[in-house]
Amino acid sequence: MCGICGTLLFDRAATIAPTLLKRMADTISHRGPDDEGYYISGSVGFGFRRLSIIDLNTGHQPLSNEDGTVWIVFNGEIYNYQELREMLRSRGHVFRTTTDTEVIIHLYEDYGEKCVEKLRGMFAFAIWDERRHTMLLARDRVGIKPLYYWRGEGAIVFGSEIKSILANPEVVPEVLPEVVDRFLTLYYMPGQETLLRGIFKLPPGCYMLVVDGTVTIRPYWDCDFKSIPRTDKEAEEQLIALLEETVQLHMMSDVPVGFLLSGGVDSSAMLSLAVGKTKHALNSFTIGFADPCVTDERPYAKLVASLFGTEHHEMTIGPREFSDFLPSYVRHMEEPVCEPPAVALFYISQLARGFVKVLISGEGGDEAFAGYSNYRWLFWLEGLKRLPSPWSGLLKAMSGGAAYLSGSHKITKYRQLFGTPFESYYYSRTSSPFHYFNSRCSDVYTEDFLQYVNKEQSLGPIRDCLQKHKEMDVLSKMLYVDTKTWLPDDLLVKADKMTMANSIELRVPLLDHKLLEFAASLPRNLKLRGLTTKYIAKKALRSRVPKEILGRKKAGFPVPYEHWIRGALRDWLSEILLDRETVGRGYFRRYAVEQLISDNKESGRYSKELFSLAVLELWHREFLGSKRLASLSL
């Protein structure tokens, strides 16, 4: 696991300054405190920071092929590299190291850019081919590892983090106002754009070729939701075999591996499947919160740790630790994301750093096997819409909010969707047309800023996913949208940035692409059966995960930030949001923000909106200083 960066100048006669590469790499030293390396050849330069996990002695990068005509910097882990290594040896390739990095170089020599199709793992890498004068950038299938780039008139600059790109003086940070509303609409930043003009994310499952200043981006993988009939027994057996295989591969390490335990099914399953698959002692970690209003996950995590014999570690944080870290949260995340559990992940990674260099989590199981409750309720909601008369009268009453139905929490929550087509309301797990910044943005945005707001543009990445697969059933559409947007651009950016901030490698076995392809091919009733979510996964794991865990309501790391924002952090939040500098940016009407804070004190309904506004302002202070939109007036 590492940090990578580099620059390619389109003028072949130009040269890269070594001090520039050093400055770029130093900004991401937390991603690789164990080693550094550089490659410069005229107009191309690569920088590298290493976190040593596998092949501790010969893993130095940048690395080349035998004759020095192909160079690579690589971040990630290739779990099938030993199998690929033997195949390449049989084809005559000679290896100087035992690293997975060198496998990629030789694959590239034989297969060109199609080498990415052979890789099983998480990765972001850059290859420079001196013979073809071509640079290849590639990112893993679901976006576990980040890769950003800036394209100017005469150069491409790339890095594992935006900070390394901004270390290049040619890149001047400037906000892209058209996508500010995208963040507030969805609470994260899906799609290729970032909030900084000209800086983009290479999409998951894609590679980029740069040849003589021409940039081409091509996809190499997508998740196919074509159903393959299976019996329960067949699905269980196949799933367990896949889980055993992928966890075994993810345990590959020359340093100790630890486990993040949330008290839920997925993290517990990862630990249960790992027992006996490593020579190192197993450590586990969990976190709790100094607040009686939130469910304490620690007893459930401790139950699992005790069952499987790990060395277990716990910690507790409160509102002070939460608010103190938020400026650093924004600096490390680099993209504004409304993800309070990320703060908990940072602290637990900080704790784990004293014991391990690798952590394994259960991230991704809910997107693969339909584990969230909204999948259940929205699937059945769409089914109800298709019912013939005489049910239409009941649905009309629900849509109108009849008094005798309003006592039901679920009906109250979902009844406003009865008269709305699925494609018009499913934004992702985090948002809907009825959230504050969607239904009332004209109340809070200034008139000047409203000129930049285009909801269709804000929803572009979601709409593209829905448009691409109109033939899918409703459940598959939700899973596809979330896998392509919310998963890489919210959950995985959080997972990578918070763990790497502490020089920890995070592995996510449930996002192995073979496992994802298997899950996508399952018939709907093996994922959602009746009101049971994650049906076949829970059934397959019933002998491996305690019944106390299998039967629990999903919780994750339930950070009580809503309660803190209404109480202990309300004054802190007000100081940030009503500060002259904040208001002076020209995005929001001061009185509207004041009203939002007041309303939230009484109802607690707007904590997510307020947290998002705070994150947005802290992001501006970190990456733009006191700059404001030049075209916006006070």
BAPA-316029 format. One line per 4 residues: number of its first residue (from 1); for each residue x, y, z of C-alpha. Coordinates in Angstrom, 2 decimals. Example, Ala and Ser with C-alpha at 12.3 -4.5 7.8 and 13.67 -1.06 7.14 Angstrom:
REM residues 2
1	12.30/-4.50/7.80 | 13.67/-1.06/7.14
//
This chain:
REM residues 634
1	0.00/0.00/0.00 | 1.44/3.29/-1.06 | 1.01/6.81/-2.35 | 1.81/7.58/-5.97
5	2.12/10.80/-7.97 | 3.59/12.04/-11.20 | 3.66/14.47/-14.10 | 3.78/14.02/-17.85
9	4.68/17.09/-19.95 | 3.40/16.95/-23.52 | 6.48/18.79/-24.80 | 9.03/16.01/-25.26
13	11.89/18.49/-25.00 | 10.77/19.65/-21.54 | 12.19/18.25/-18.29 | 10.69/17.52/-14.86
17	12.34/19.14/-11.86 | 13.29/16.58/-9.17 | 12.30/19.07/-6.46 | 8.75/19.15/-7.87
21	8.32/15.38/-7.59 | 9.77/15.41/-4.09 | 7.32/18.11/-3.04 | 4.39/16.19/-4.52
25	5.40/12.94/-2.81 | 6.02/14.62/0.54 | 2.39/15.77/0.71 | 1.31/12.12/0.84
29	4.06/10.80/3.10 | 1.40/9.46/5.51 | 0.43/6.96/2.82 | 3.95/5.56/2.78
33	6.29/6.35/5.68 | 8.59/3.37/5.07 | 10.29/4.30/1.80 | 10.32/6.76/-1.09
37	11.50/6.68/-4.69 | 11.54/8.70/-7.91 | 11.87/8.18/-11.64 | 12.55/11.02/-14.07
41	13.16/10.72/-17.79 | 12.95/14.09/-19.46 | 9.29/15.05/-19.70 | 7.94/12.31/-17.41
45	8.40/11.86/-13.69 | 6.97/9.49/-11.06 | 7.03/9.83/-7.27 | 6.35/7.12/-4.70
49	5.85/6.69/-0.94 | 5.73/3.15/0.44 | 3.92/1.40/3.27 | 5.65/-2.00/3.44
53	3.19/-4.90/3.62 | 4.44/-7.61/1.25 | 8.04/-8.32/0.17 | 9.49/-6.01/2.78
57	13.02/-6.07/1.35 | 12.61/-5.78/-2.45 | 9.47/-3.72/-2.90 | 11.13/-0.41/-3.79
61	9.42/1.69/-6.48 | 9.37/3.07/-9.14 | 10.13/-0.29/-10.75 | 11.03/-1.15/-14.34
65	11.09/-4.10/-16.69 | 14.36/-5.84/-17.61 | 15.62/-3.24/-20.08 | 14.30/-0.12/-18.33
69	11.84/0.80/-21.08 | 8.68/0.38/-18.96 | 8.30/1.97/-15.50 | 5.53/1.74/-12.91
73	4.33/3.29/-9.66 | 1.63/1.21/-8.00 | -0.68/1.56/-5.01 | -2.66/-1.44/-3.77
77	-2.55/-5.20/-3.53 | -2.88/-7.80/-6.31 | -4.20/-10.91/-4.60 | -3.67/-13.28/-7.53
81	-0.14/-12.09/-8.27 | 1.54/-15.41/-7.45 | -0.64/-17.24/-9.98 | 0.07/-14.54/-12.58
85	3.77/-14.66/-11.77 | 3.97/-18.36/-12.60 | 2.08/-17.83/-15.84 | 4.44/-15.04/-16.86
89	7.52/-17.08/-15.97 | 6.27/-19.85/-18.27 | 6.15/-17.21/-21.03 | 9.81/-16.33/-20.50
93	9.66/-13.31/-18.21 | 12.47/-12.88/-15.67 | 11.69/-11.47/-12.20 | 14.11/-9.54/-10.01
97	11.74/-9.14/-7.03 | 8.92/-11.06/-5.39 | 6.48/-8.13/-5.54 | 3.05/-7.93/-7.11
101	4.21/-4.64/-8.68 | 6.63/-6.40/-11.01 | 3.85/-8.76/-12.13 | 1.91/-5.78/-13.49
105	4.89/-4.59/-15.54 | 5.31/-7.95/-17.27 | 1.57/-8.30/-17.80 | 1.65/-4.93/-19.50
109	4.49/-6.06/-21.77 | 2.35/-8.97/-22.98 | -1.16/-7.54/-22.88 | -0.81/-3.74/-23.01
113	-3.63/-1.85/-21.32 | -5.70/-5.04/-21.19 | -3.41/-6.18/-18.39 | -5.95/-4.66/-15.97
117	-8.43/-7.40/-16.86 | -6.08/-10.03/-15.40 | -5.71/-8.35/-12.00 | -7.67/-9.38/-8.92
121	-7.32/-6.85/-6.16 | -7.37/-3.18/-5.30 | -5.13/-0.89/-7.27 | -4.26/2.45/-8.80
125	-1.13/2.63/-10.92 | 0.71/4.56/-13.60 | 2.89/2.97/-16.28 | 5.27/4.87/-18.55
129	6.14/3.09/-21.80 | 9.21/4.78/-23.23 | 9.01/2.86/-26.50 | 5.46/3.96/-27.28
133	5.83/7.27/-25.44 | 2.57/6.39/-23.71 | 1.34/6.72/-20.13 | -1.29/4.35/-18.76
137	-3.28/5.19/-15.62 | -5.62/2.54/-14.21 | -7.95/2.10/-11.24 | -9.51/-1.03/-9.74
141	-13.00/-2.16/-10.65 | -14.99/-0.62/-7.80 | -12.73/2.25/-6.78 | -11.18/0.92/-3.57
145	-8.03/2.90/-4.33 | -8.29/6.57/-5.36 | -6.63/8.16/-8.37 | -6.95/11.86/-9.24
149	-5.63/13.80/-12.20 | -5.37/17.35/-13.55 | -5.18/18.00/-17.24 | -3.68/21.29/-18.40
153	-2.84/22.51/-21.87 | 0.63/21.05/-21.68 | 0.59/18.38/-18.98 | -1.13/15.64/-17.01
157	-0.55/15.64/-13.26 | -1.81/12.68/-11.18 | -1.77/11.47/-7.59 | -3.32/9.23/-4.97
161	-4.54/12.41/-3.32 | -5.51/15.87/-4.53 | -2.92/17.44/-2.23 | -0.08/15.99/-4.29
165	-1.55/17.54/-7.45 | -1.92/20.92/-5.76 | 1.79/20.78/-4.86 | 2.45/21.43/-8.55
169	2.55/25.23/-9.00 | 0.89/24.89/-12.43 | -2.30/23.77/-10.69 | -4.16/26.72/-9.19
173	-7.06/25.72/-6.87 | -10.36/27.18/-8.01 | -13.83/26.06/-6.96 | -16.20/24.66/-9.57
177	-19.48/26.29/-8.42 | -21.69/24.16/-10.68 | -21.02/21.06/-8.59 | -21.42/22.56/-5.11
181	-25.12/21.74/-5.30 | -24.25/18.15/-6.26 | -22.61/17.71/-2.88 | -25.55/19.24/-1.02
185	-28.04/17.25/-3.11 | -26.37/13.89/-2.45 | -24.09/14.58/0.56 | -21.07/13.30/-1.37
189	-19.47/13.87/-4.80 | -20.32/11.13/-7.31 | -18.95/11.23/-10.83 | -15.62/12.29/-12.26
193	-15.69/15.94/-11.14 | -14.28/17.21/-7.89 | -15.06/20.61/-6.39 | -11.79/21.92/-7.84
197	-11.89/23.03/-11.44 | -9.83/20.82/-13.72 | -9.15/18.10/-11.13 | -10.95/14.82/-11.81
201	-11.24/11.28/-10.49 | -10.38/8.44/-12.82 | -13.62/6.41/-12.69 | -13.56/2.95/-11.11
205	-13.15/0.13/-13.60 | -11.48/2.44/-16.13 | -8.04/3.13/-17.54 | -6.59/6.23/-19.19
209	-4.14/6.34/-22.08 | -2.11/9.49/-22.73 | -0.38/9.57/-26.11 | 1.20/12.76/-27.47
213	-1.15/14.95/-25.47 | -4.28/12.99/-26.43 | -6.16/11.61/-23.43 | -8.51/8.63/-23.78
217	-10.50/7.04/-20.94 | -12.02/3.59/-21.45 | -13.99/1.26/-19.16 | -12.81/-2.31/-18.75
221	-15.36/-3.68/-16.24 | -18.99/-3.31/-15.25 | -21.22/-5.27/-12.91 | -23.70/-7.46/-14.84
225	-26.96/-8.05/-12.97 | -28.19/-10.80/-15.29 | -29.79/-13.38/-12.99 | -28.63/-17.02/-13.00
229	-31.16/-19.42/-11.38 | -29.86/-21.26/-8.31 | -31.36/-23.21/-5.47 | -30.77/-22.03/-1.92
233	-28.36/-24.90/-1.36 | -26.36/-24.20/-4.52 | -26.11/-20.50/-3.70 | -25.01/-21.20/-0.12
237	-22.27/-23.60/-1.18 | -20.97/-21.31/-3.92 | -21.02/-18.29/-1.63 | -19.13/-19.98/1.18
241	-16.51/-21.27/-1.27 | -16.03/-17.77/-2.67 | -15.84/-16.22/0.79 | -13.26/-18.74/1.95
245	-11.17/-18.05/-1.15 | -11.33/-14.25/-1.03 | -10.63/-14.03/2.71 | -7.67/-16.38/2.28
249	-6.30/-14.10/-0.44 | -6.87/-10.97/1.64 | -4.95/-12.48/4.58 | -1.79/-12.48/2.44
253	0.67/-10.28/4.35 | 4.18/-10.21/5.76 | 2.96/-8.08/8.69 | 0.16/-8.63/11.25
257	-3.47/-8.17/10.15 | -6.26/-6.78/12.34 | -10.05/-6.60/12.06 | -12.51/-3.76/12.42
261	-15.54/-5.05/14.31 | -18.79/-3.11/14.14 | -20.95/-5.69/15.90 | -22.62/-6.49/12.56
265	-22.86/-9.51/10.28 | -20.22/-8.61/7.70 | -17.30/-7.69/9.95 | -18.07/-10.69/12.18
269	-18.11/-12.96/9.14 | -14.74/-11.67/7.94 | -13.16/-12.52/11.28 | -14.77/-15.94/11.47
273	-13.49/-16.84/8.01 | -9.97/-15.58/8.77 | -9.33/-17.87/11.72 | -6.58/-20.32/10.81
277	-5.53/-18.43/7.68 | -2.51/-16.58/9.11 | 0.62/-17.33/11.15 | 0.20/-14.03/13.02
281	-1.97/-13.46/16.08 | -5.27/-11.73/15.25 | -6.17/-8.34/16.70 | -9.61/-6.75/16.59
285	-10.75/-3.19/17.19 | -14.00/-1.40/17.90 | -15.19/2.00/19.08 | -17.93/3.38/21.30
289	-19.32/6.83/22.02 | -19.71/8.87/25.16 | -23.45/9.27/24.68 | -26.30/7.24/26.19
293	-28.63/7.94/23.24 | -26.76/5.65/20.84 | -26.56/1.88/20.71 | -23.26/0.64/22.09
297	-21.71/-1.75/19.58 | -18.86/-2.76/21.85 | -20.60/-5.65/23.66 | -21.44/-7.30/20.33
301	-17.94/-6.77/18.96 | -16.48/-8.15/22.18 | -18.73/-11.21/21.90 | -17.34/-11.98/18.43
305	-13.75/-11.24/19.47 | -14.06/-13.58/22.43 | -15.60/-16.32/20.30 | -12.74/-16.28/17.81
309	-9.94/-15.57/20.27 | -8.59/-12.23/19.10 | -6.61/-9.72/21.11 | -9.40/-7.17/21.38
313	-9.03/-3.38/21.72 | -11.70/-0.75/22.40 | -11.88/3.03/22.65 | -14.47/5.75/23.26
317	-14.86/9.22/21.76 | -17.18/12.12/22.57 | -18.25/15.43/21.02 | -14.94/17.15/21.80
321	-12.87/14.57/19.93 | -15.40/14.68/17.10 | -15.27/18.47/16.59 | -11.52/18.73/17.19
325	-10.84/16.36/14.32 | -13.22/17.87/11.74 | -10.71/20.29/10.13 | -8.29/17.37/9.76
329	-11.17/15.20/8.52 | -11.76/17.64/5.67 | -8.04/17.92/4.91 | -7.64/14.15/4.66
333	-10.90/13.49/2.80 | -10.18/16.23/0.23 | -13.66/15.82/-1.22 | -16.59/17.11/0.85
337	-18.46/14.07/2.16 | -21.16/13.99/4.83 | -19.86/10.88/6.57 | -19.66/11.31/10.37
341	-18.64/7.64/10.86 | -15.41/8.55/9.06 | -14.33/10.38/12.22 | -14.79/7.18/14.20
345	-12.82/5.27/11.56 | -9.92/7.71/11.92 | -9.73/7.26/15.68 | -10.01/3.49/15.55
349	-7.31/3.37/12.85 | -5.13/5.53/15.05 | -5.61/2.99/17.85 | -4.89/0.06/15.52
353	-1.65/1.63/14.26 | 0.04/0.64/17.49 | -0.60/-3.04/16.79 | -1.00/-3.72/13.04
357	-0.35/-2.26/9.58 | -3.31/-3.96/7.85 | -7.00/-3.86/8.78 | -9.85/-5.88/7.29
361	-13.43/-4.62/7.30 | -16.81/-5.88/6.12 | -17.40/-2.89/3.82 | -19.44/-3.67/0.72
365	-21.59/-6.57/1.88 | -24.77/-4.51/2.01 | -24.35/-3.17/-1.52 | -23.59/-6.66/-2.84
369	-26.33/-8.64/-1.08 | -29.01/-5.95/-0.44 | -28.50/-5.36/3.27 | -30.01/-1.89/3.75
373	-33.62/-1.43/4.82 | -34.34/1.10/2.06 | -33.83/-1.67/-0.51 | -36.59/-3.66/1.17
377	-39.09/-0.82/1.53 | -38.55/0.73/-1.89 | -38.73/-2.65/-3.64 | -42.12/-3.33/-2.07
381	-43.24/0.24/-2.65 | -42.65/-0.17/-6.38 | -44.51/-3.48/-6.26 | -47.51/-1.80/-4.65
385	-47.57/0.80/-7.40 | -48.17/-1.92/-9.96 | -51.20/-3.35/-8.14 | -54.51/-3.15/-10.08
389	-57.74/-1.65/-8.75 | -59.29/-1.63/-6.18 | -55.91/-0.98/-4.50 | -55.45/2.25/-6.44
393	-57.78/4.09/-4.05 | -55.70/3.05/-1.06 | -52.49/4.17/-2.76 | -54.09/7.50/-3.57
397	-54.97/7.93/0.09 | -51.42/7.06/1.09 | -50.01/9.53/-1.40 | -52.27/12.22/0.01
401	-51.25/11.49/3.57 | -54.58/10.32/4.95 | -54.81/10.88/8.69 | -55.62/7.26/9.50
405	-52.38/6.15/7.83 | -50.07/8.82/9.16 | -49.41/7.01/12.42 | -47.27/4.42/10.61
409	-43.64/5.53/10.54 | -42.82/3.65/7.34 | -45.93/4.88/5.52 | -45.24/8.43/6.70
413	-41.70/8.16/5.38 | -42.49/6.61/2.03 | -46.01/7.74/1.15 | -44.77/10.85/-0.65
417	-43.07/8.54/-3.15 | -46.26/6.75/-4.24 | -46.98/9.28/-6.96 | -43.35/9.61/-8.11
421	-41.65/7.37/-10.72 | -38.67/5.41/-9.39 | -36.17/7.09/-11.74 | -37.30/10.48/-10.45
425	-36.82/9.80/-6.73 | -33.98/7.30/-6.31 | -30.94/9.54/-5.96 | -28.91/7.00/-3.92
429	-29.02/5.77/-0.35 | -28.25/9.21/1.00 | -30.73/11.50/-0.67 | -34.18/11.98/-2.15
433	-36.20/14.77/-3.81 | -37.66/15.66/-0.43 | -34.47/16.42/1.45 | -33.94/20.03/2.43
437	-31.45/21.10/-0.26 | -33.60/19.52/-2.94 | -37.05/20.70/-1.97 | -36.08/24.07/-0.45
441	-32.79/25.08/-2.04 | -34.31/28.35/-3.29 | -34.98/29.29/0.35 | -31.38/28.89/1.47
445	-29.29/29.63/-1.65 | -28.62/33.25/-2.60 | -30.05/34.52/-5.88 | -26.55/34.82/-7.32
449	-25.63/31.25/-6.43 | -28.93/29.89/-7.79 | -27.67/30.82/-11.25 | -25.18/27.95/-10.94
453	-27.70/25.40/-9.68 | -28.96/22.80/-12.14 | -30.51/19.76/-10.49 | -30.21/17.64/-13.63
457	-26.49/18.35/-13.68 | -26.26/17.64/-9.95 | -27.92/14.27/-10.49 | -26.01/13.51/-13.69
461	-23.98/10.53/-12.39 | -27.12/8.93/-10.90 | -29.20/9.51/-14.02 | -26.43/8.05/-16.18
465	-26.51/4.81/-14.17 | -30.29/4.52/-14.36 | -30.32/5.35/-18.07 | -27.65/2.76/-18.81
469	-29.67/-0.17/-17.43 | -33.36/0.54/-17.95 | -34.08/-3.18/-18.24 | -33.01/-4.02/-14.66
473	-35.52/-4.83/-11.95 | -35.95/-2.23/-9.22 | -33.70/-3.93/-6.65 | -30.89/-4.38/-9.17
477	-31.17/-0.72/-10.18 | -30.71/0.39/-6.58 | -27.75/-1.94/-6.07 | -26.17/-0.85/-9.35
481	-26.55/2.88/-8.64 | -25.08/2.53/-5.17 | -22.23/0.28/-6.33 | -21.26/2.77/-9.03
485	-21.72/6.00/-7.03 | -22.23/5.90/-3.26 | -19.84/3.00/-2.69 | -16.71/4.44/-4.39
489	-17.40/8.13/-3.81 | -18.56/7.99/-0.20 | -17.81/4.75/1.62 | -14.56/3.84/-0.09
493	-13.07/7.33/-0.18 | -13.77/7.48/3.55 | -12.25/4.04/4.10 | -9.08/4.83/2.17
497	-8.44/8.37/3.40 | -9.11/7.78/7.12 | -7.01/4.63/7.36 | -4.15/5.92/5.21
501	-4.08/9.09/7.31 | -2.77/6.72/9.99 | -0.51/4.73/7.62 | -2.86/1.74/7.77
505	-3.84/-0.43/4.81 | -7.54/-1.30/4.75 | -8.71/-4.40/2.88 | -12.29/-5.15/1.89
509	-12.74/-8.83/0.93 | -16.46/-8.43/0.21 | -15.56/-6.13/-2.70 | -13.51/-8.77/-4.49
513	-14.84/-8.49/-8.05 | -15.52/-12.21/-8.37 | -17.69/-12.04/-5.25 | -19.49/-8.96/-6.58
517	-20.15/-10.66/-9.91 | -21.54/-13.68/-8.08 | -23.81/-11.52/-5.93 | -25.05/-9.58/-8.95
521	-25.99/-12.86/-10.67 | -28.16/-14.06/-7.77 | -31.93/-14.01/-8.33 | -33.69/-11.26/-6.43
525	-35.28/-13.59/-3.88 | -31.85/-14.82/-2.77 | -30.94/-11.28/-1.76 | -34.32/-9.95/-0.62
529	-36.90/-12.54/0.41 | -40.08/-11.12/1.86 | -38.89/-8.56/4.39 | -35.57/-10.33/4.99
533	-32.57/-8.47/3.62 | -29.30/-10.22/2.71 | -31.19/-13.51/2.75 | -28.67/-15.97/1.31
537	-25.67/-14.32/2.98 | -27.26/-14.63/6.42 | -28.33/-18.19/5.69 | -24.87/-19.21/4.50
541	-23.21/-17.64/7.55 | -25.56/-19.01/10.21 | -23.01/-21.58/11.39 | -20.17/-19.04/11.41
545	-21.71/-15.91/12.93 | -23.39/-15.91/16.38 | -27.20/-15.76/16.30 | -27.06/-12.65/18.49
549	-25.31/-10.90/15.59 | -27.33/-12.41/12.73 | -30.62/-11.34/14.29 | -29.60/-7.76/15.11
553	-30.88/-4.65/13.40 | -28.13/-3.13/11.27 | -26.25/-0.34/13.07 | -22.62/0.00/11.86
557	-20.72/2.74/13.73 | -23.73/4.86/14.79 | -21.97/8.14/15.61 | -24.44/10.28/17.63
561	-23.54/13.46/15.77 | -27.23/14.52/15.47 | -27.49/14.70/19.26 | -24.15/16.50/19.55
565	-25.09/19.09/16.91 | -28.28/19.90/18.81 | -26.43/20.11/22.10 | -22.71/20.16/22.85
569	-21.65/21.25/19.35 | -24.44/23.73/18.55 | -22.44/26.85/19.48 | -19.37/25.55/17.64
573	-21.47/24.89/14.55 | -23.11/28.32/14.69 | -19.74/30.03/14.88 | -18.62/28.30/11.69
577	-21.81/28.69/9.66 | -22.62/32.28/10.66 | -19.06/33.54/10.49 | -18.57/36.56/8.23
581	-16.15/34.64/6.04 | -18.67/31.81/5.55 | -21.59/34.08/4.72 | -19.35/36.21/2.51
585	-18.74/33.32/0.11 | -22.15/34.09/-1.34 | -23.69/30.61/-1.29 | -26.31/30.91/1.46
589	-28.70/33.42/2.96 | -27.65/34.10/6.54 | -31.19/34.21/7.91 | -31.98/30.85/6.29
593	-28.99/29.21/8.00 | -29.98/30.81/11.32 | -33.47/29.38/10.91 | -32.07/25.96/10.05
597	-30.00/25.93/13.24 | -33.00/27.05/15.30 | -35.34/24.49/13.75 | -32.81/21.73/14.29
601	-32.51/22.60/17.98 | -36.21/21.86/18.37 | -36.70/18.92/16.02 | -33.29/17.44/15.26
605	-34.41/17.04/11.64 | -31.62/19.00/9.99 | -28.42/17.69/11.58 | -27.26/16.12/8.32
609	-27.86/19.35/6.41 | -25.98/21.39/9.01 | -23.09/18.95/9.13 | -22.87/19.13/5.33
613	-22.76/22.94/5.43 | -20.00/22.82/8.04 | -17.98/20.33/5.97 | -18.37/22.52/2.89
617	-17.11/25.60/4.71 | -14.21/23.76/6.33 | -13.30/22.42/2.87 | -13.17/25.97/1.49
621	-10.94/27.10/4.34 | -8.57/24.19/3.81 | -8.26/24.27/0.02 | -9.20/27.82/-0.96
625	-8.46/29.91/2.12 | -10.49/33.12/2.13 | -11.27/32.93/-1.58 | -14.86/33.34/-2.66
629	-16.64/32.99/-5.96 | -15.50/35.99/-7.97 | -18.87/36.39/-9.69 | -20.93/36.25/-6.50
633	-21.71/39.42/-4.63 | -22.57/39.93/-1.00
//
